[in-house]
Amino acid sequence: MRRLWPFAVAALLILGAAARDAGDAWIDATILPSALPATSVEVRDRHGALLRAYTVADGRWRLAVGPDQVDPGFVNMLLAYEDKRFHDHAGVDPLALIRAFGQAVWHRRVVSGGSTLTMQVARLLEETGTGAWPGKLRQMRVALALERRLSKDQILGLYLTLAPYGGNIEGLRAATLAWFGKEPARLTPAQAALLVALPQSPVARRPDRAPEAARTARDRVLSRLAQQGVISAEAAQAAQSEPVPAMRIAFPILAPHLADRVLAASPGQVRHDLTLDAGLQGKLENLATDALRGMGERLSIAMLVADHRTGAVLASVGSAGLSQDTRQGFVDMTTALRSPGSTLKPLVYALAFDRGLAHPDTLIDDRPVAFGAYAPQNFDGQFRGEIRVADALRLSLNIPVVRLTEAIGPANLMAALRRAGVEAALPGGQAGLAVALGGVGVSLEGLVQLYAGLAQGGQAEPLYWTSPTEAAPQRIVGRAAAWQVAHIMAGMEPPPGAARMRLAYKTGTSYGHRDAWAVGFDGAHVVGVWIGRPDGTPVPGALGADVAAPVLFQAFQRVKPQADPLPPPPPETLIAPNASLPLPLQRFGARGAVPMDAPRLAFPPDGARLSLAGQALTVKLRDGVPPFTWLADGTPLLVGTHRREAALEGLGKGHVTLSVIDAAGRADRVRVVLE
């Protein structure tokens, strides 16, 4: 028999090797689930802060996270409580299984599980149960296979990404944001202990629905870890006095419109890093809500902030709230094409300066004028006679800027917009003189980009929110012209009650009070504000100077309490009073303008038969200088009116002679029959 024992040992070794080889083959043949679970698409700001996240396909919040992004204290607590031999076993811990089996036999019930973190990852990847033996055997096989194909850090990362934390919250990072409103890089012992306990029973221990169960489970973790020496008894006791969270914290939804745009542009990208600043974005979204308070339920607002030195967008507010249905909050009004009102006037003046057609001290006529059938009117219906060009821009007069546009050429104005990178839509397809007064569709983004170019000395500065464009920037106007326009706008008084900041800014109101604008810049930043209704219906009484300009100044204060100084004039700038200017620059003379002398009644026409039906008679006037006096058969009906449309009341039936007299004593009359 003694001679046979070597053969027995050899046989046992052969059988052991065969069993090992069979086991290896069994493990290697394991078909593994995907170890790359889908995670939420994230949009982050310039500092890495979360702006917005999107749920995965099945509606769960599951944010990507790795061990290096997690508080080391939490990892130590997790491993000490769940799998103290995690770094030593091959996926299955025999000692833990023996202990769990012995406790179950002794107590005749399951006292503790023998699952390792790797086995839990296997269960989470396959979304299987925990109790049945076939399921447990499958978890062991997958765990052993995972350990052969992944590193320990990768397995730990999968657990941190997939562990359930109540409701539709999966993964540690989603959990810390939902329950504590913070990233997992720094956690208190109480927070870490709750997050260790939650995955064991995420439904029964959900803090917002079962706070006592959550507290009890957390305190049990703290007590055991204190006994093991992982944390001190004092730290555990202090942590047990900390309250558990009473409610879930909503995930951030900052810059939702821009986030949707970048997601649509790159649908396969999991993380989008933007140039926005989350802190500033939040301040401006709050300002947007406050600005509309008491202004009607259908009104919306949009704001855009950029660093014009680089073109980086720092904040983008598309509406006052994504869920504001009455305000159509889902519409991104930073990109909507709308009439810009008077906000294009600075570009017209800059082009006139650049082409040597005018100078800020050039005198220009603000008198009634006609360009063929087009006769522009000032907003207030008044005329100021001869006026400095700089004052005409500050007062936002219409007639002087149309005179300059006629000299420049509307096509050249449109070309300058294109050089600035502004998308512009012409309603009729062809540029006319009305472009200078807002007869073109542009977006808030386009206007901000235009003003960024003016702020940069006339050099176009394309806006960007992901990465800067590599296209060579174009020159809109020369440095001197850009500085002159900025200097004029910086001389405008701030709105009543606004901070005394020196900003180069301009307001605008589109035809019919549909859009109220304010756009401006200091030495570093450019800000644009739009207020109106997304459906384009009028907002009676809404003026850019009254509603948008105050918001512009408030937005600048949130960017920086004090404005950055505007730059000094470039060396080539001509700074001189009118008398010292070259003769062609002392007075501007428009080429195609026809001065309007006597007033002309446009309606009703002479000899018309009109039915009043008890209503006032509407009369319309062209040319002439206000104020006007309206008469019927020589009797004054209205005196001192400035508008070119009036409603005459108290008229009788029959033949009536209607007359109008302007401020210069010039008159026109028609004879009509009223029925």
Summary of the structure (lengths in Angstrom):
residues: 675
radius of gyration: 37.4
end to end distance: 140.2
largest distance: 147.4
contacts: 2244
relative contact order: 0.08
helix: 38%
strand: 17%
